[in-house]
Amino acid sequence: MRESFYIQNKLRKNNNNMKVAIVGASGAVGQEFLRVLDQRNFPIDELVLFGSSRSAGTKYTFRGKEYEVKLLQHNDDFKDVDIAFTSAGAGTSKEFAADITRFGAVMIDNSSAFRMDDDVPLVVPECNAEDALVRPRGIIANPNCTTIMMVVVLKPLERLSHIKRIHVASYQSASGAGAAAMAELQQQYKEIMEEKPVTVKKFPHQLAYNVIPQIDVFQDNGYTKEEMKMYNETRKIMHSDVQCSAMCVRVSSLRAHSESVWIETERPISVEEAQKAIAEGEGLTLVDDPANLRYPMPLETAGKDDVFVGRIRKDLANENGLTFWLSGDQIRKGAALNAVQIAEYLIKTEFSK
């Protein structure tokens, strides 16, 4: 707690000179960080980009100025950094966390490295923004993409009645596996059309014209690591005893994930109640007009900030059940946007004091 207090004071002190770092700047999420920060007019006085030996030396333009990616090293490069957005994988985050936070920078980490650590808050601003204020290690974890999008929808429904159980099937695009995976999917379709051997490197099987009922590695209980993330992270974010059973599937869309969700609540929630709560919910857009074939789809939600929700109906198998469909951009709200929103909350609540 003393360390958290020190960080908050440092942030207030540096309010007039905001220095931001992006670790993993050349990746899909790193590039999205640059776009989101620019589009939301995030206050940046100094920007520094970091990457691996493969990307070091690469140059990117941000707000009319060119920046060169520096090699991430164990040194004092983060001495004057206020906020560091990291998206270079769990191994890199664990290895460099001490270097990043040593001088008081807030590390907002997009990997799975610290999500379930008791002394690291796991934050979705629409659900539990205030958790970001208590960060003993100077680290705030960004949840898994599918979890983020689901809990944004669950939050207004939880206010109506406590959610006891969740069953969810995800339909996750190639973007969830990174920029190289997106390129591989496009390459696979091209190879198929040209009747060439299909390249399979980023997925367990060919993804083009296919769906793969596996994301991440299998655990001893038969669930994948991705599916267990949804179970554990949902409970931590919502401060809830909710039970969540997930089936995570990779589909051949390029960008934006979708989910089919069933919830059981303590009391029945009507379709009208749910629609109203979602329509008024933060970060949500209701697209629920089946009579006119209007419902969320990845082609329409890619590149958008909100989570889009439709097909809201009563669960025929459970009198206290409700089911719905959601779709959202995995790289934006599922990653970069959520992290930037966390930083915006810190600025609003801490820098202004």
Secondary structure, 3 states (H helix, E strand, C coil): CHHHHHHHHHHHHCCCCCEEEEECCCCHHHHHHHHHHHHCCCCCCEEEEEECCCCCCCEEEECCEEEECEECCCCCCCCCCCEEEECCCHHHHHHHHHHHHCCCCEEEECCCCCCCCCCCCECCHHHHHHHHHCCCCCEEECCCHHHHHHHHHHHHHHHHCCEEEEEEEEEECHHHHCHHHHHHHHHHHHHHHCCCCCCCCCCCCCCCCCCECCCCCECCCCCEHHHHHHHHHHHHHHCCCCEEEEEEEECCCCCCEEEEEEEEECCCCCHHHHHHHHHCCCCEEECCEHHHCECCCHHHHCCCCCEEEEEEEECCCCCCEEEEEEEECCCHHHHHHHHHHHHHHHHHHHHCC
